[in-house]
Amino acid sequence: MKTVAVSSGLLLGATLLAGCTATAPSKVRVDMAESGLPNCQSFEWLPTEQQPATLTEQRVKSEVMSQLKEKGYAQAAEKGDCRVTYALDIHERPVNKPGVGVGVGGGSGGVGGGIGVTLPIGKRSEQAGTFTIDIVDTAKNAQVWSGSLDASFLKSEPNEDETREIVARVLEEYPDREPK
């Protein structure tokens, strides 16, 4: 009986420890001006630089404007109530290193244990980064909303599906337009 109690305690401890090491999926972080959101009814795109638009910028712009339209906002070619832009910081992140796990368990037949080893095979790194969408009030020329998300990518630039997914996740946090 004492062996079962010790085994149960060890199993519970190992379960709690394993639960603490699991990583939760990344959440969208939102920052907003203290005065609240402006009365944005239309958006225009604010290019990131004076250089030709990259494929990533073209994908992000198209997806952002499409998502805002679905939320009830209009796209203005120029002089919109608000401007929207993005930032994407991608870096190479090493994949998990080799690891060792130890387990202990018990049952009606006694106590048992085991050791597991993980070895990374193949790809040694992945692309990860932070994607941010910023909303700027045109009248005040000041940023009024920002939403960011940490994400992993297959390559050094997000593809169309990855772009669609990260834009949708970030803009989920931006409010729908209320009709006047």
VOBA-1610 file (N, C-alpha, C; in pm, whole numbers, padded with zeros to 5 digits, always signed):
BEGIN
Met+00083-00119+00000Met+00000+00000+00000Met+00087+00125+00000Lys+00195+00120+00078Lys+00286+00233+00085Lys+00351+00257-00051Thr+00382+00150-00123Thr+00444+00161-00255Thr+00350+00230-00353Val+00220+00200-00346Val+00122+00260-00434Val+00111+00410-00405Ala+00112+00449-00278Ala+00104+00590-00240Ala+00226+00666-00290Val+00345+00609-00275Val+00467+00673-00323Val+00464+00685-00475Ser+00422+00577-00541Ser+00414+00578-00687Ser+00315+00682-00736Ser+00201+00692-00670Ser+00100+00790-00709Ser+00152+00931-00690Gly+00223+00953-00583Gly+00282+01085-00558Gly+00385+01121-00664Leu+00470+01025-00700Leu+00570+01051-00804Leu+00504+01075-00939Leu+00400+00999-00970Leu+00329+01017-01097Leu+00262+01153-01103Leu+00199+01194-00993Leu+00136+01326-00987Leu+00240+01436-01003Gly+00353+01423-00937Gly+00461+01521-00949Gly+00515+01531-01090Ala+00534+01417-01155Ala+00583+01415-01293Ala+00482+01478-01387Thr+00353+01453-01364Thr+00247+01511-01447Thr+00244+01663-01432Leu+00254+01711-01308Leu+00255+01856-01285Leu+00377+01921-01349Leu+00492+01857-01339Leu+00614+01911-01399Leu+00601+01916-01550Ala+00546+01813-01609Ala+00528+01810-01755Ala+00430+01918-01798Gly+00326+01943-01718Gly+00230+02047-01750Gly+00291+02185-01746Cys+00388+02207-01659Cys+00453+02337-01649Cys+00545+02364-01768Thr+00596+02262-01832Thr+00690+02283-01941Thr+00622+02296-02076Ala+00493+02265-02086Ala+00424+02277-02214Ala+00407+02424-02251Thr+00417+02457-02380Thr+00402+02594-02423Thr+00263+02615-02480Ala+00203+02726-02443Ala+00071+02760-02493Ala+00084+02826-02630Pro-00019+02814-02715Pro-00012+02881-02844Pro-00005+03032-02824Ser+00061+03099-02917Ser+00081+03242-02906Ser-00052+03316-02914Lys-00067+03416-02829Lys-00188+03498-02828Lys-00156+03632-02893Val-00258+03693-02947Val-00244+03825-03006Val-00233+03926-02893Arg-00131+04011-02902Arg-00112+04119-02804Arg-00165+04248-02867Val-00252+04318-02794Val-00312+04440-02845Val-00273+04556-02755Asp-00238+04668-02818Asp-00210+04792-02747Asp-00292+04900-02815Met-00356+04984-02733Met-00447+05084-02789Met-00422+05219-02721Ala-00445+05327-02794Ala-00430+05462-02738Ala-00527+05480-02622Glu-00485+05558-02524Glu-00568+05579-02406Glu-00700+05647-02440Ser-00701+05730-02545Ser-00823+05800-02584Ser-00920+05709-02660Gly-00881+05585-02683Gly-00966+05490-02754Gly-00944+05498-02904Leu-01023+05420-02977Leu-01008+05417-03122Leu-01074+05539-03184Pro-01015+05591-03290Pro-01076+05704-03360Pro-01197+05657-03441Asn-01266+05752-03499Asn-01383+05719-03580Asn-01338+05682-03721Cys-01274+05571-03735Cys-01225+05525-03866Cys-01341+05465-03943Gln-01366+05520-04061Gln-01465+05461-04149Gln-01398+05408-04275Ser-01282+05469-04308Ser-01208+05425-04426Ser-01060+05415-04393Phe-00994+05324-04463Phe-00852+05300-04442Phe-00777+05317-04572Glu-00655+05366-04559Glu-00562+05366-04672Glu-00436+05294-04626Trp-00361+05242-04721Trp-00239+05167-04691Trp-00123+05263-04678Leu-00045+05248-04573Leu+00075+05327-04551Leu+00194+05238-04585Pro+00260+05263-04700Pro+00372+05176-04738Pro+00482+05178-04631Thr+00553+05065-04620Thr+00657+05053-04517Thr+00784+05129-04552Glu+00816+05140-04680Glu+00939+05210-04723Glu+00915+05271-04859Gln+01010+05349-04905Gln+00999+05412-05036Gln+01054+05321-05147Gln+01074+05196-05120Gln+01123+05101-05218Gln+01004+05025-05277Pro+01024+04954-05388Pro+00914+04875-05445Pro+00858+04776-05342Ala+00727+04754-05350Ala+00660+04663-05257Ala+00708+04520-05279Thr+00739+04453-05169Thr+00781+04313-05176Thr+00658+04225-05193Leu+00681+04098-05223Leu+00570+04003-05232Leu+00496+03994-05098Thr+00573+03994-04989Thr+00511+03986-04857Thr+00423+04108-04832Glu+00473+04227-04865Glu+00393+04347-04843Glu+00265+04344-04928Gln+00276+04299-05051Gln+00158+04291-05137Gln+00055+04192-05080Arg+00103+04079-05028Arg+00012+03980-04969Arg-00055+04036-04843Val+00025+04100-04757Val-00028+04154-04632Val-00129+04264-04663Lys-00095+04356-04753Lys-00186+04466-04787Lys-00319+04411-04838Ser-00313+04318-04931Ser-00435+04260-04988Ser-00521+04195-04880Glu-00457+04118-04793Glu-00531+04046-04690Glu-00586+04141-04583Val-00507+04240-04542Val-00554+04338-04442Val-00675+04413-04495Met-00664+04465-04617Met-00775+04542-04673Met-00900+04455-04692Ser-00881+04330-04729Ser-00993+04238-04744Ser-01060+04213-04608Gln-00980+04190-04505Gln-01034+04164-04371Gln-01108+04287-04316Leu-01050+04407-04338Leu-01116+04530-04290Leu-01248+04553-04364Lys-01251+04521-04492Lys-01375+04534-04569Lys-01482+04442-04511Glu-01443+04319-04475Glu-01538+04225-04414Glu-01590+04276-04280Lys-01510+04358-04212Lys-01550+04414-04083Lys-01635+04541-04098Gly-01658+04583-04225Gly-01746+04697-04250Gly-01676+04828-04282Tyr-01545+04824-04300Tyr-01470+04946-04331Tyr-01451+04960-04482Ala-01429+05084-04528Ala-01406+05110-04670Ala-01257+05131-04694Gln-01213+05101-04816Gln-01075+05126-04854Gln-01069+05256-04934Ala-00982+05346-04892Ala-00963+05473-04960Ala-00830+05469-05033Ala-00828+05519-05157Ala-00703+05524-05232Ala-00608+05624-05168Glu-00663+05733-05116Glu-00585+05831-05041Glu-00680+05907-04950Lys-00624+05971-04851Lys-00700+06050-04752Lys-00806+05970-04677Gly-00771+05851-04633Gly-00860+05773-04548Gly-00859+05829-04406Asp-00959+05792-04328Asp-00964+05836-04188Asp-00845+05781-04110Cys-00804+05661-04144Cys-00692+05596-04077Cys-00602+05530-04181Arg-00478+05509-04141Arg-00382+05438-04226Arg-00345+05309-04155Val-00312+05211-04235Val-00272+05082-04179Val-00138+05042-04240Thr-00054+04985-04157Thr+00075+04934-04201Thr+00109+04811-04119Tyr+00221+04751-04150Tyr+00260+04630-04077Tyr+00412+04629-04057Ala+00455+04545-03967Ala+00597+04518-03946Ala+00612+04368-03929Leu+00719+04314-03985Leu+00744+04171-03974Leu+00892+04151-03946Asp+00922+04093-03833Asp+01060+04067-03793Asp+01078+03916-03786Ile+01147+03860-03886Ile+01168+03715-03892Ile+01314+03684-03863His+01335+03581-03784His+01471+03535-03753His+01471+03382-03750Glu+01589+03325-03758Glu+01604+03181-03753Glu+01608+03137-03607Arg+01526+03038-03573Arg+01521+02987-03436Arg+01564+02841-03438Pro+01663+02806-03356Pro+01706+02666-03352Pro+01594+02574-03304Val+01588+02457-03361Val+01490+02357-03320Val+01537+02295-03189Asn+01445+02236-03116Asn+01477+02177-02986Asn+01602+02090-02989Lys+01676+02097-02880Lys+01797+02016-02864Lys+01758+01877-02814Pro+01852+01783-02817Pro+01822+01650-02762Pro+01779+01660-02616Gly+01691+01570-02576Gly+01643+01572-02438Gly+01629+01432-02382Val+01621+01426-02250Val+01604+01299-02179Val+01486+01315-02084Gly+01397+01215-02081Gly+01285+01215-01990Gly+01286+01091-01904Val+01240+01108-01780Val+01235+00996-01687Val+01093+00984-01637Gly+01041+00862-01630Gly+00906+00841-01582Gly+00900+00728-01481Val+00806+00744-01387Val+00785+00642-01285Val+00635+00618-01277Gly+00595+00494-01264Gly+00453+00462-01252Gly+00433+00340-01167Gly+00310+00319-01128Gly+00279+00203-01045Gly+00145+00145-01082Gly+00126+00025-01045Gly+00001-00045-01070Gly-00016-00154-00967Ser-00107-00245-00991Ser-00133-00351-00894Ser-00016-00448-00884Gly+00070-00451-00987Gly+00182-00544-00986Gly+00309-00484-00926Gly+00311-00356-00894Gly+00431-00295-00837Gly+00463-00162-00904Val+00588-00126-00897Val+00634+00003-00948Val+00721-00021-01070Gly+00708+00067-01171Gly+00789+00055-01292Gly+00842+00192-01331Gly+00938+00195-01415Gly+00996+00322-01457Gly+01046+00312-01599Gly+01085+00427-01653Gly+01136+00427-01789Gly+01214+00553-01818Ile+01296+00546-01919Ile+01375+00661-01963Ile+01352+00678-02112Gly+01329+00802-02156Gly+01310+00830-02298Gly+01411+00934-02344Val+01456+00921-02466Val+01552+01014-02524Val+01494+01067-02654Thr+01500+01201-02673Thr+01456+01261-02799Thr+01578+01313-02874Leu+01583+01283-03002Leu+01692+01330-03086Leu+01635+01404-03207Pro+01676+01530-03226Pro+01628+01601-03345Pro+01690+01542-03471Ile+01605+01513-03569Ile+01653+01456-03695Ile+01610+01550-03807Gly+01698+01578-03898Gly+01663+01661-04013Gly+01685+01808-03988Lys+01579+01887-04003Lys+01586+02032-03997Lys+01643+02079-03863Arg+01742+02167-03869Arg+01808+02215-03748Arg+01755+02350-03699Ser+01676+02419-03781Ser+01620+02547-03739Ser+01489+02573-03811Glu+01414+02669-03761Glu+01289+02710-03823Glu+01285+02862-03827Gln+01197+02915-03908Gln+01181+03060-03918Gln+01071+03102-03822Ala+01099+03200-03739Ala+01001+03250-03644Ala+01009+03401-03644Gly+00902+03464-03601Gly+00905+03609-03598Gly+00783+03667-03533Thr+00782+03800-03530Thr+00670+03875-03474Thr+00607+03956-03587Phe+00478+03940-03604Phe+00401+04012-03705Phe+00315+04115-03634Thr+00320+04241-03679Thr+00247+04349-03615Thr+00168+04428-03718Ile+00043+04460-03687Ile-00038+04551-03767Ile-00059+04676-03683Asp-00033+04793-03744Asp-00049+04921-03676Asp-00155+05004-03747Ile-00239+05072-03668Ile-00341+05162-03719Ile-00304+05303-03674Val-00300+05396-03772Val-00261+05535-03746Val-00379+05626-03778Asp-00415+05714-03683Asp-00520+05814-03706Asp-00461+05922-03796Thr-00519+05940-03914Thr-00467+06035-04012Thr-00473+06178-03960Ala-00582+06217-03895Ala-00599+06353-03846Ala-00495+06389-03740Lys-00465+06296-03651Lys-00369+06320-03543Lys-00227+06282-03583Asn-00214+06207-03692Asn-00085+06150-03734Asn-00019+06076-03618Ala-00099+05992-03552Ala-00053+05918-03435Ala-00107+05775-03438Gln-00025+05683-03393Gln-00067+05544-03384Gln-00173+05531-03275Val-00284+05460-03306Val-00393+05446-03211Val-00424+05300-03176Trp-00372+05204-03256Trp-00398+05063-03229Trp-00283+04981-03285Ser-00247+04877-03213Ser-00143+04785-03259Ser-00177+04645-03212Gly-00166+04550-03304Gly-00188+04410-03270Gly-00071+04329-03320Ser-00015+04243-03236Ser+00101+04164-03278Ser+00086+04019-03236Leu+00158+03933-03309Leu+00148+03789-03289Leu+00283+03726-03320Asp+00328+03636-03235Asp+00449+03557-03262Asp+00407+03436-03343Ala+00482+03406-03449Ala+00445+03296-03538Ala+00568+03227-03594Ser+00550+03104-03643Ser+00654+03029-03712Ser+00618+03021-03859Phe+00719+03018-03945Phe+00698+03017-04089Phe+00779+02905-04151Leu+00733+02859-04268Leu+00805+02752-04338Leu+00935+02802-04398Lys+00936+02928-04445Lys+01055+02986-04508Lys+01081+03123-04447Ser+01177+03196-04504Ser+01213+03327-04449Ser+01107+03434-04474Glu+01012+03408-04564Glu+00900+03498-04590Glu+00772+03416-04581Pro+00666+03470-04522Pro+00541+03392-04513Pro+00478+03372-04650Asn+00421+03254-04672Asn+00351+03228-04797Asn+00208+03283-04786Glu+00126+03264-04890Glu-00009+03320-04893Glu-00096+03266-04779Asp-00090+03135-04754Asp-00171+03076-04648Asp-00129+03127-04511Glu+00002+03134-04486Glu+00052+03185-04358Glu+00012+03331-04340Thr+00022+03410-04447Thr-00016+03551-04440Thr-00164+03564-04406Arg-00248+03489-04473Arg-00392+03493-04449Arg-00423+03459-04303Glu-00357+03356-04252Glu-00383+03312-04115Glu-00339+03415-04011Ile-00218+03471-04025Ile-00171+03564-03922Ile-00247+03697-03928Val-00282+03744-04048Val-00360+03868-04058Val-00497+03848-03995Ala-00561+03736-04024Ala-00693+03707-03966Ala-00687+03700-03814Arg-00585+03635-03761Arg-00574+03623-03614Arg-00553+03758-03548Val-00471+03843-03609Val-00446+03975-03548Val-00571+04063-03560Leu-00631+04069-03678Leu-00747+04157-03698Leu-00875+04105-03632Glu-00873+03982-03584Glu-00985+03933-03503Glu-01005+04023-03382Glu-00895+04081-03335Glu-00899+04165-03215Glu-00939+04310-03245Tyr-00944+04348-03373Tyr-00985+04484-03410Tyr-01137+04486-03422Pro-01204+04588-03365Pro-01351+04586-03363Pro-01415+04602-03501Asp-01530+04540-03517Asp-01610+04560-03638Asp-01662+04703-03638Arg-01685+04757-03757Arg-01738+04893-03768Arg-01886+04891-03738Glu-01927+04987-03657Glu-02070+05000-03626Glu-02131+05097-03727Pro-02236+05057-03796Pro-02295+05145-03896Pro-02356+05269-03830Lys-02346+05381-03902Lys-02400+05507-03848Lys-02538+05533-03900
//
